[in-house]
């Protein structure tokens, strides 16, 4: 699950502007806590780690599935 989620973040949120707008629209309260500058991979990891810390990975996946046409599911991994 973790790897697929990171890959989806890298693929769908491939620019700083896309990351900013996605987080601002759907997760405004978390945006200030994540450094969205840097490479796609580094930023995807930071986003993943913050959502994991906040226990909001399910919300992140649901949002990605609903609005960015991914096919992510909670499971082991």
C-alpha distance (Angstrom), angle and dihedral (degrees) to the residues before:
residue distance angle dihedral
X1 . . .
X2 3.81 . .
X3 3.80 94.1 .
X4 3.82 93.5 48.0
X5 3.79 91.3 48.7
X6 3.82 92.2 49.5
X7 3.82 90.2 47.6
X8 3.81 90.8 50.6
X9 3.81 91.2 50.2
X10 3.80 90.6 49.8
X11 3.81 92.5 47.3
X12 3.80 101.5 41.0
X13 3.81 100.0 33.4
X14 3.78 97.3 42.4
X15 3.80 98.3 147.2
X16 3.78 134.2 51.1
X17 3.82 90.0 -117.4
X18 3.81 93.0 53.9
X19 3.81 91.5 48.3
X20 3.79 91.3 48.4
X21 3.81 95.5 48.2
X22 3.81 94.2 44.4
X23 3.80 92.9 50.9
X24 3.82 94.1 40.2
X25 3.79 93.1 51.9
X26 3.80 99.9 41.1
X27 3.81 106.6 21.0
X28 3.80 106.6 24.4
X29 3.81 92.9 155.9
X30 3.82 92.9 56.8
X31 3.82 98.4 43.8
X32 3.84 96.2 84.6
X33 3.81 90.3 53.6
X34 3.82 95.5 58.0
X35 3.78 126.9 71.5
X36 3.81 102.0 -139.2
X37 3.80 94.5 -177.8
X38 3.78 120.7 100.7
X39 3.76 136.3 44.1
X40 3.77 122.2 -15.2
X41 3.80 92.0 -113.0
X42 3.81 95.7 48.3
X43 3.78 91.8 47.5
X44 3.80 93.4 46.0
X45 3.82 88.7 54.6
X46 3.80 91.3 49.1
X47 3.79 91.3 49.8
X48 3.80 91.3 47.6
X49 3.81 93.2 48.3
X50 3.81 93.7 48.8
X51 3.79 93.3 49.0
X52 3.80 89.8 46.6
X53 3.81 90.3 50.9
X54 3.81 90.3 49.3
X55 3.83 89.9 46.5
X56 3.79 89.5 -123.1
X57 3.82 103.1 121.0
X58 3.82 90.7 117.3
X59 3.79 90.8 54.7
X60 3.79 91.4 48.7
X61 3.81 91.7 50.2
X62 3.80 93.0 46.2
X63 3.77 90.6 51.6
X64 3.80 93.0 47.6
X65 3.81 90.3 47.9
X66 3.78 94.4 47.0
X67 3.77 100.7 43.1
X68 3.79 108.0 20.7
X69 3.81 100.1 39.3
X70 3.80 99.6 -115.9
X71 3.78 126.5 145.7
X72 3.81 104.5 -138.7
X73 3.78 126.7 153.2
X74 3.79 134.6 -175.4
X75 3.75 112.0 -110.3
X76 3.75 142.7 122.6
X77 3.74 118.9 -43.6
